[in-house]
């Protein structure tokens, strides 16, 4: 292991947020009775999505739509391309059924907001600047992969209902899901109210952010560790896929970031989004649109393997990859 | 017995399922002719593992409807045909007696 990677890794693992995540994992594995009320989980999610959306919106109003449309469009197409790449791998290397391959692909093309937020936290920790408007990438990357995944799944198994009815339902589910509504809504408000809005809400959206993220990651450590029991059920291929796919997807994200000249910090965020797998929006859409796909496969892969991997080892690894691929941040 | 309290035989259908099945199950409930439903979130364990209910999406729900016997039969038939193969779900019926038979 190179010295840079080692120091990047220890910087991440010793940040409060990640240590709280590890605490959550450890508490669950040790069968502690520690447990967050469900309402607190929901509250923390709302706070994090609104805060990140609002800050992103303010940044968009500062940068201007002319600057952000191109990288945002690229992020969106990345979300559509990833499932098209992972599907054949799952289908032919992993020998999964068409519908399972499609559902897992949708999860890996779609994104995890918490992983993205942890990445911004990590970049701040290592003092690498990035564009705050990157939350726009997060907002546009959730839905496209879900739609591609549903189409792939329905092509493999046409079923009784027409493919377009299913796709319409999936689009509705993906676009009107609570996370997208909160994120995009807060982003619009942040954009409309500009620097003044940012100033008046900074005490709530900015100052307590790190602490609330740490609390949320404590909970996520518990949620992820509760899936560890299912790791035995998914087979070695999916265990490997849960680690290899994010790294390859991150590489793709970094190459695309280089092609349009994004700075290093923002490139790491795009790579992290490419690497992350959804565990809220995509499962909900898949249960509705592809109910024959086995949830143990996609939930265990995204929540039990890829999420903990990204939070601990993935983020510093993507930063190291970015150091070799992208020019330094301005 | 209070002669003013007149009860009528009805069926109560209870469905416990993963929350993701909520919308399609409620659509079936009204399609089969139930006039209402009651729903709450529950946790438990069964042959598809523990539903830890740690985050809202991973919880189980319990739905209860009070219906006439023929509606209960149609509803259970619909659940068996459309949902049992795909969703984590159990369902049963039981005899109940209700006031105001016309409500159901």
Contacts between the chains, C-beta under 8 A, distances in Angstrom:
chain1	res1	chain2	res2	distance
A	35	B	54	7.4
A	36	B	54	7.5
A	38	B	53	6.6
A	38	B	54	7.1
A	38	B	55	6.8
A	38	B	56	6.0
A	38	B	59	7.3
A	41	B	54	7.2
A	41	B	55	5.1
A	41	B	56	7.2
A	42	B	55	7.9
A	42	B	56	5.9
A	219	B	54	7.9
A	222	B	54	6.7
A	223	B	54	5.3
A	223	B	55	5.9
A	226	B	52	5.2
A	226	B	54	6.4
A	229	B	49	8.0
A	230	B	49	7.2
A	280	B	55	7.8
A	280	B	57	5.8
A	283	B	20	7.4
A	283	B	57	6.6
A	284	B	20	6.2
A	284	B	57	6.1
A	287	B	18	7.2
A	287	B	20	3.4
A	287	B	21	7.4
A	287	B	87	7.8
A	288	B	20	6.6
A	288	B	23	7.3
A	288	B	24	7.5
A	291	B	86	4.0
A	291	B	87	6.5
A	292	B	86	6.0
A	296	B	49	7.7
